[in-house]
Amino acid sequence: MDPRHEEIEYYLKEGTEIIHPSLKFVQDFIEKRFPVSSFSRYAEFLVSDYEKVATAIDLMFLDAYGYAYIFDLKTGVFDRGYCSWQLGLCKYLLEIDGDITVKECGVVSLKDKFIYRVIPKTADRCKSLLGKSK
């Protein structure tokens, strides 16, 4: 795991201080957009279809109404098409359990120091990718 991913994970799970200078903008984004007083915060949140696929959502924030906001941390070049599939699959896997609805998907680009909004692939496209019937 990239040490920057690990530092963000410990920051969210253990409350440790952010040390790496390139992560200060991530900390600011999280503190301003998803304050601990209003959101539950998760790092490396595991999702699965319980048959053949499992993955981890890098950053997930839940509000009091059960809406999720999911983000992937990227250290390299941002590829919107790839991220649309990746976050679409994460959204689909998170929602198949039923109690969580994903309200927003995005990418936190450590290289660009920018937050990109991403439109995830639809549940039907993800089902097709996984070889599941509609």
Backbone as CSV, one residue per row, in Angstrom:
resi,resn,N_x,N_y,N_z,CA_x,CA_y,CA_z,C_x,C_y,C_z
1,MET,0.845,-1.176,0.000,0.000,0.000,0.000,0.894,1.244,0.000
2,ASP,0.500,2.217,-0.791,1.215,3.491,-0.829,1.194,4.101,0.578
3,PRO,2.324,4.610,1.057,2.351,5.164,2.415,1.377,6.325,2.621
4,ARG,1.049,7.035,1.543,0.082,8.132,1.683,-1.324,7.590,1.916
5,HIS,-1.661,6.480,1.259,-2.942,5.821,1.521,-2.995,5.402,2.995
6,GLU,-1.914,4.824,3.440,-1.843,4.333,4.808,-1.970,5.478,5.826
7,GLU,-1.346,6.609,5.528,-1.415,7.751,6.440,-2.844,8.280,6.549
8,ILE,-3.552,8.356,5.419,-4.954,8.781,5.434,-5.804,7.768,6.190
9,GLU,-5.529,6.490,5.978,-6.278,5.447,6.684,-6.118,5.593,8.200
10,TYR,-4.890,5.772,8.667,-4.660,5.940,10.111,-5.270,7.237,10.628
11,TYR,-5.230,8.274,9.818,-5.846,9.548,10.195,-7.341,9.351,10.451
12,LEU,-8.021,8.632,9.556,-9.459,8.428,9.707,-9.798,7.402,10.790
13,LYS,-9.031,6.326,10.871,-9.355,5.259,11.820,-8.844,5.517,13.233
14,GLU,-7.675,6.116,13.341,-7.026,6.270,14.649,-6.932,7.718,15.113
15,GLY,-7.208,8.653,14.223,-7.100,10.055,14.584,-5.676,10.571,14.624
16,THR,-4.757,9.858,13.981,-3.362,10.303,13.966,-3.214,11.561,13.116
17,GLU,-2.148,12.262,13.355,-1.886,13.516,12.657,-1.369,13.255,11.241
18,ILE,-1.793,14.108,10.302,-1.271,14.054,8.938,0.120,14.680,8.946
19,ILE,1.109,13.954,8.426,2.483,14.431,8.411,2.944,14.784,6.996
20,HIS,2.614,13.915,6.035,3.073,14.107,4.655,2.486,15.404,4.095
21,PRO,3.324,16.348,3.634,2.827,17.649,3.150,1.809,17.550,2.022
22,SER,1.937,16.536,1.154,1.012,16.426,0.021,-0.383,15.999,0.458
23,LEU,-0.544,15.603,1.716,-1.850,15.152,2.198,-2.627,16.218,2.956
24,LYS,-2.016,17.360,3.167,-2.707,18.427,3.904,-3.989,18.855,3.186
25,PHE,-3.959,18.881,1.844,-5.163,19.279,1.118,-6.261,18.231,1.283
26,VAL,-5.878,16.955,1.433,-6.861,15.895,1.663,-7.495,16.081,3.039
27,GLN,-6.675,16.357,4.026,-7.173,16.602,5.370,-8.131,17.799,5.376
28,ASP,-7.757,18.881,4.709,-8.624,20.061,4.637,-9.955,19.726,3.967
29,PHE,-9.902,18.971,2.873,-11.116,18.548,2.165,-12.026,17.761,3.102
30,ILE,-11.453,16.791,3.802,-12.255,15.944,4.696,-12.843,16.773,5.838
31,GLU,-12.030,17.610,6.469,-12.494,18.387,7.624,-13.593,19.383,7.247
32,LYS,-13.465,20.001,6.085,-14.452,20.997,5.675,-15.726,20.357,5.133
33,ARG,-15.567,19.324,4.343,-16.715,18.715,3.661,-17.414,17.656,4.493
34,PHE,-16.655,16.906,5.295,-17.206,15.794,6.058,-16.785,15.863,7.528
35,PRO,-17.235,16.904,8.246,-16.817,17.048,9.648,-17.273,15.860,10.490
36,VAL,-16.429,15.484,11.421,-16.705,14.323,12.266,-18.001,14.506,13.066
37,SER,-18.426,15.739,13.291,-19.666,15.994,14.018,-20.911,15.602,13.216
38,SER,-20.785,15.490,11.886,-21.933,15.195,11.031,-21.820,13.902,10.234
39,PHE,-20.631,13.329,10.143,-20.417,12.166,9.277,-19.632,11.077,10.001
40,SER,-19.982,9.843,9.682,-19.120,8.722,10.050,-18.090,8.611,8.938
41,ARG,-16.862,8.292,9.302,-15.771,8.263,8.323,-15.147,6.878,8.289
42,TYR,-14.870,6.413,7.080,-14.292,5.081,6.901,-13.161,5.135,5.877
43,ALA,-12.154,4.317,6.101,-11.063,4.151,5.137,-10.928,2.665,4.849
44,GLU,-10.646,2.353,3.589,-10.471,0.954,3.172,-11.677,0.106,3.577
45,PHE,-12.868,0.597,3.246,-14.130,-0.076,3.570,-14.371,-1.202,2.571
46,LEU,-14.445,-2.436,3.057,-14.575,-3.602,2.182,-16.005,-3.798,1.706
47,VAL,-16.129,-4.077,0.395,-17.418,-4.385,-0.217,-17.249,-5.630,-1.077
48,SER,-18.354,-6.389,-1.242,-18.269,-7.634,-2.010,-19.650,-8.045,-2.503
49,ASP,-19.650,-8.880,-3.545,-20.902,-9.493,-3.992,-21.076,-10.866,-3.341
50,TYR,-20.133,-11.266,-2.503,-20.140,-12.519,-1.754,-20.067,-13.752,-2.646
51,GLU,-19.665,-13.532,-3.906,-19.514,-14.654,-4.827,-18.128,-14.663,-5.468
52,LYS,-17.797,-13.570,-6.188,-16.527,-13.563,-6.895,-15.729,-12.278,-6.790
53,VAL,-16.315,-11.206,-6.299,-15.640,-9.915,-6.319,-15.620,-9.297,-4.923
54,ALA,-14.473,-8.755,-4.566,-14.340,-7.970,-3.337,-13.323,-6.873,-3.607
55,THR,-13.550,-5.705,-3.015,-12.626,-4.588,-3.157,-12.799,-3.673,-1.958
56,ALA,-11.946,-2.680,-1.872,-12.035,-1.722,-0.773,-12.270,-0.324,-1.324
57,ILE,-13.151,0.404,-0.666,-13.389,1.810,-0.976,-12.379,2.598,-0.153
58,ASP,-11.558,3.401,-0.816,-10.503,4.134,-0.103,-11.061,5.044,0.984
59,LEU,-12.042,5.877,0.629,-12.638,6.819,1.578,-14.148,6.754,1.457
60,MET,-14.828,6.619,2.593,-16.287,6.629,2.580,-16.770,7.445,3.772
61,PHE,-17.782,8.262,3.511,-18.377,9.099,4.537,-19.876,8.845,4.521
62,LEU,-20.463,8.611,5.694,-21.900,8.377,5.808,-22.539,9.508,6.591
63,ASP,-23.654,10.021,6.056,-24.361,11.050,6.802,-25.441,10.397,7.671
64,ALA,-26.140,11.195,8.433,-27.133,10.684,9.379,-28.340,10.051,8.689
65,TYR,-28.503,10.315,7.400,-29.644,9.784,6.659,-29.317,8.492,5.912
66,GLY,-28.096,8.009,6.065,-27.698,6.766,5.414,-27.151,6.949,4.014
67,TYR,-26.865,8.177,3.626,-26.261,8.415,2.316,-24.747,8.318,2.424
68,ALA,-24.154,7.691,1.419,-22.701,7.520,1.385,-22.091,8.415,0.317
69,TYR,-20.876,8.841,0.590,-20.058,9.625,-0.330,-18.759,8.847,-0.427
70,ILE,-18.457,8.335,-1.623,-17.280,7.470,-1.753,-16.246,8.110,-2.669
71,PHE,-14.979,7.921,-2.283,-13.871,8.524,-3.021,-12.723,7.534,-3.128
72,ASP,-12.036,7.615,-4.248,-10.830,6.831,-4.435,-9.639,7.778,-4.377
73,LEU,-8.585,7.356,-3.709,-7.341,8.126,-3.681,-6.486,7.685,-4.860
74,LYS,-6.065,8.611,-5.669,-5.198,8.313,-6.804,-3.868,9.035,-6.634
75,THR,-2.786,8.282,-6.806,-1.453,8.883,-6.716,-0.904,9.224,-8.099
76,GLY,-1.432,8.592,-9.131,-0.942,8.820,-10.493,-1.904,9.655,-11.308
77,VAL,-1.902,9.408,-12.596,-2.732,10.158,-13.540,-4.205,9.787,-13.351
78,PHE,-5.060,10.786,-13.338,-6.499,10.590,-13.214,-7.071,10.166,-14.560
79,ASP,-7.743,9.022,-14.591,-8.385,8.490,-15.795,-9.877,8.365,-15.493
80,ARG,-10.665,9.317,-16.001,-12.089,9.371,-15.671,-12.838,8.100,-16.074
81,GLY,-12.529,7.544,-17.224,-13.217,6.325,-17.671,-12.982,5.154,-16.734
82,TYR,-11.716,4.942,-16.383,-11.374,3.868,-15.445,-12.054,4.091,-14.093
83,CYS,-11.994,5.327,-13.618,-12.564,5.636,-12.301,-14.082,5.503,-12.299
84,SER,-14.720,5.768,-13.436,-16.157,5.593,-13.553,-16.538,4.124,-13.349
85,TRP,-15.751,3.229,-13.934,-15.983,1.794,-13.722,-15.667,1.390,-12.286
86,GLN,-14.519,1.836,-11.791,-14.084,1.455,-10.454,-15.095,1.902,-9.390
87,LEU,-15.482,3.166,-9.432,-16.424,3.674,-8.433,-17.840,3.162,-8.669
88,GLY,-18.194,2.920,-9.929,-19.497,2.310,-10.220,-19.604,0.927,-9.600
89,LEU,-18.540,0.147,-9.722,-18.533,-1.186,-9.127,-18.584,-1.095,-7.602
90,CYS,-17.823,-0.179,-7.022,-17.858,0.011,-5.559,-19.254,0.420,-5.106
91,LYS,-19.874,1.340,-5.837,-21.233,1.799,-5.512,-22.205,0.637,-5.585
92,TYR,-22.137,-0.121,-6.667,-23.022,-1.270,-6.845,-22.854,-2.263,-5.693
93,LEU,-21.625,-2.609,-5.373,-21.378,-3.584,-4.308,-21.825,-3.049,-2.947
94,LEU,-21.654,-1.786,-2.704,-22.081,-1.192,-1.437,-23.601,-1.194,-1.323
95,GLU,-24.278,-0.919,-2.415,-25.735,-0.792,-2.374,-26.477,-2.119,-2.420
96,ILE,-25.835,-3.200,-2.869,-26.580,-4.467,-2.953,-26.979,-5.000,-1.586
97,ASP,-26.316,-4.552,-0.539,-26.738,-4.948,0.804,-27.983,-4.198,1.249
98,GLY,-28.327,-3.101,0.581,-29.617,-2.491,0.762,-29.775,-1.282,1.648
99,ASP,-28.991,-1.107,2.672,-29.248,-0.025,3.615,-28.504,1.269,3.309
100,ILE,-27.631,1.256,2.333,-26.822,2.430,2.023,-27.074,2.850,0.585
101,THR,-27.289,4.129,0.387,-27.421,4.695,-0.951,-26.254,5.640,-1.167
102,VAL,-25.563,5.464,-2.281,-24.423,6.327,-2.596,-24.944,7.595,-3.257
103,LYS,-24.604,8.717,-2.651,-25.059,10.014,-3.145,-24.026,10.681,-4.047
104,GLU,-22.749,10.383,-3.815,-21.699,11.047,-4.595,-20.470,10.158,-4.696
105,CYS,-19.822,10.211,-5.859,-18.567,9.500,-6.094,-17.525,10.498,-6.580
106,GLY,-16.288,10.263,-6.188,-15.234,11.158,-6.633,-13.858,10.564,-6.467
107,VAL,-12.892,11.283,-7.001,-11.493,10.890,-6.909,-10.723,12.023,-6.255
108,VAL,-9.905,11.655,-5.290,-8.988,12.592,-4.647,-7.635,12.354,-5.309
109,SER,-7.228,13.284,-6.161,-5.974,13.143,-6.890,-4.836,13.773,-6.097
110,LEU,-3.937,12.918,-5.602,-2.793,13.413,-4.850,-1.801,14.111,-5.781
111,LYS,-1.744,13.657,-7.028,-0.833,14.267,-8.009,-1.289,15.676,-8.375
112,ASP,-2.587,15.828,-8.654,-3.136,17.117,-9.094,-3.559,18.008,-7.928
113,LYS,-3.631,17.432,-6.731,-4.162,18.140,-5.563,-5.540,18.716,-5.892
114,PHE,-6.404,17.819,-6.370,-7.723,18.216,-6.831,-8.717,17.093,-6.544
115,ILE,-9.972,17.478,-6.318,-11.047,16.504,-6.119,-11.874,16.494,-7.403
116,TYR,-11.946,15.335,-8.054,-12.725,15.183,-9.287,-14.047,14.497,-8.970
117,ARG,-15.130,15.033,-9.481,-16.421,14.360,-9.376,-16.459,13.308,-10.487
118,VAL,-16.981,12.136,-10.164,-17.034,11.046,-11.133,-18.461,10.504,-11.186
119,ILE,-18.979,10.362,-12.404,-20.283,9.730,-12.596,-20.017,8.221,-12.695
120,PRO,-20.528,7.442,-11.739,-20.241,6.004,-11.749,-21.040,5.273,-12.826
121,LYS,-20.505,4.170,-13.306,-21.255,3.310,-14.219,-22.510,2.835,-13.503
122,THR,-23.546,2.573,-14.246,-24.827,2.166,-13.664,-24.751,0.750,-13.094
123,ALA,-25.715,0.444,-12.241,-25.802,-0.903,-11.661,-25.935,-1.954,-12.763
124,ASP,-26.728,-1.665,-13.797,-26.886,-2.621,-14.898,-25.569,-2.887,-15.615
125,ARG,-24.768,-1.836,-15.845,-23.464,-2.022,-16.492,-22.544,-2.850,-15.596
126,CYS,-22.592,-2.593,-14.291,-21.745,-3.343,-13.356,-22.181,-4.803,-13.271
127,LYS,-23.488,-5.035,-13.268,-24.007,-6.420,-13.270,-23.517,-7.142,-14.515
128,SER,-23.570,-6.453,-15.652,-23.104,-7.042,-16.910,-21.627,-7.380,-16.852
129,LEU,-20.830,-6.486,-16.276,-19.412,-6.717,-16.124,-19.143,-7.958,-15.281
130,LEU,-19.960,-8.151,-14.260,-19.795,-9.290,-13.355,-20.463,-10.565,-13.871
131,GLY,-21.145,-10.449,-15.026,-21.794,-11.619,-15.603,-23.069,-12.010,-14.891
132,LYS,-23.705,-11.036,-14.263,-24.960,-11.305,-13.549,-26.130,-10.886,-14.431
133,SER,-27.245,-11.591,-14.301,-28.442,-11.220,-15.074,-29.076,-9.992,-14.456
134,LYS,-29.784,-9.251,-15.264,-30.429,-8.025,-14.795,-31.593,-8.398,-13.934
